[in-house]
Amino acid sequence: MLIKTDNSDFVPQEFAILNFYGETVCFAWKGEEFVVFLYEYNDSSTPELNVLRAPSNIRDIRSYGERVFFLCHKTGIYKFNKNSEFSCVSKSGIEMGINFYEVFTIQDGYLCLDDKKQKTSKQLFTFKINITNGIEVLLINSDSTDESFYRNLIGNKCNNFNSLCLISHENKLYKLAGQNSTIQVMYYCDGLITGMKLVNNNSKNVGVILKTDGNYVIFINIRNNKLQYDKILLSSTVQSYYAVTDGPIFLLIYCDGEKTYYCRKLLTSYSIEDVRIENKHFYSFKLYKSVYVIFLNDQKEIFQLDIKKFKQDYVESITNFVPLEQNMLHGLDRIMAEIFSKTLQLQKLKEQVLEKEEQLKRINIFISKQNIKFCPDEKVVRMSEHTFLVSNFKKSLPKNSLIVKQLKNRGKTMFAVKIVNDFNTIVEMPVQIPNLSSKIRTSNDLISYQSDGGIWCLIRNYTRDPVLSKSAKFHLSSEKTNFVKHKLVVLREMMKDNKITMEALSKLKNELREQISMS
């Protein structure tokens, strides 16, 4: 069904189908613009709709009974009437509670629940105003929720409450049963929680799915009469999503902004399977009458899918699973012990191969007479009554080789040897300051390999000063030097005669570049 509007540039990105004064009405919006129409699904299109404006950017539209309220960004809650008029409920409200007269506000760095009916306010928890995702609120009613799931969700202390409010902020998930109950943290997520939806099965809510800022979702469900928080890894990050269960099968549709993924998994397993991937972009998914899943795409089209048909397509194709019996595990200990023994042997062989590969690399360094452009960090350090020349080679040297630091002073040569490990290689050479000449010289040799037969692979002057190497690149031949000097004389004559022009300078520059770049 196509949503036709009087403004062709308006493309809604979110929608809600609500009971509005006894009629089933669809609200579709983007930013502060929205349309409203009676929802009767068909294959054609809506009448041409007027694009209306809310007081501010719309974050959500929610109904309580037959009343409809607009939740605006960043703050502001407004009631919408049949005459398309708004009346302000709370200018500072950011969310609504279990009842329409309960409003969440931020006061003095705290999230508070204000009761407009009783004129009371209750502090809930500290609130970081600069957080990008604010809070998400999900309302759960006992009548439409599986009894076991609701009982475990609300807890024994609040079992007399018929409604529950889940609140997410940053990485925490809270639960609140009402003004007279105490707010409790029920879950800590690894990342930010950016959305929440109920998971339905046969017209009953049997779980909650948490959208995060990573490529995973959290599925809260009941197993063995206990709440389970299943982390489900996905192929991509989630923008829009919907989930449903069918017995032990969990079904998920989600869109990453470019593609739509249809996934399924067994509730008792860790892996999820991508059954189908489509190059389609859906902005939003919604449950309608516990019977249909509604899709809104980027072409202003609404699609309606029967949940039974959806389940048939993705549940019946799953291969029948063979039940695991006790006698199937006979001899498993012996098999595991054999696997463990072979794994240890394989690991030992792998280490030996890696060691030989490392030796070959170090021998190859010697054969190719490789040098590196590196200057170690050097400083003179006094420890106790002794003075040391400390050279830090960091991680620039091949592992398990030997670095030989030499210092030539007044005809004598001192040296210090250090084996190279995984960490920074630091060589400390004792020196006597009074005996040092002003013309001392240091060098760094590398013994890349030592064989058992006494063969040493020695590379002299393994490290070279990169500054000296860089300056050597700019050494010119005598012919090119004379050419540069000649052009300098020409430039001075031009300055003397006041004949400098941009054309002459450009010509001079090009001649210099051409001559110097010639090999």
Secondary structure, 3 states (H helix, E strand, C coil): CECCECCCCCCCCEEEEEEECCEEEEEEEECCEEEEEECCCCCCECCCECCEECCCCEEEEEEECCEEEEEECCCCEEEECCCCCEEEEECCEEEECCCCCEEEEEECCEEEEEECCCCEEEEEEECCCCCCCCEEEEEEEHHHECHHHHHHHHCHHHCCCCEEEEEEECCEEEEECCCCCCCEEEEECCCCEEEEEEEEECCEEEEEEEEECCCEEEEEEEECCEEEEEEEECCCCCCEEEEEEECCEEEEEEECCCCEEEEEEECCCCCCEEEEEECCCEEEEEEECCCEEEEEECCCEEEEEEHHHHHHHHHCCCCCCCCCCHHHHCCHHHHHHHHHHHHHHHHHHHHHHHHHHHHHHHHHHHHCCCCEECCCEEEEEEECCEEEEEEECCCCCCCCCEEEEEEEECCEEEEEEEECCCCCCEEEEEECHHHCCCCCEEEEEEEEEECCCCCEEEECCCEECHHHHHHHCCCCCHHHHHHHHHHHHHHHHHHHCCCCCHHHHHHHHHHHHHHHHCC
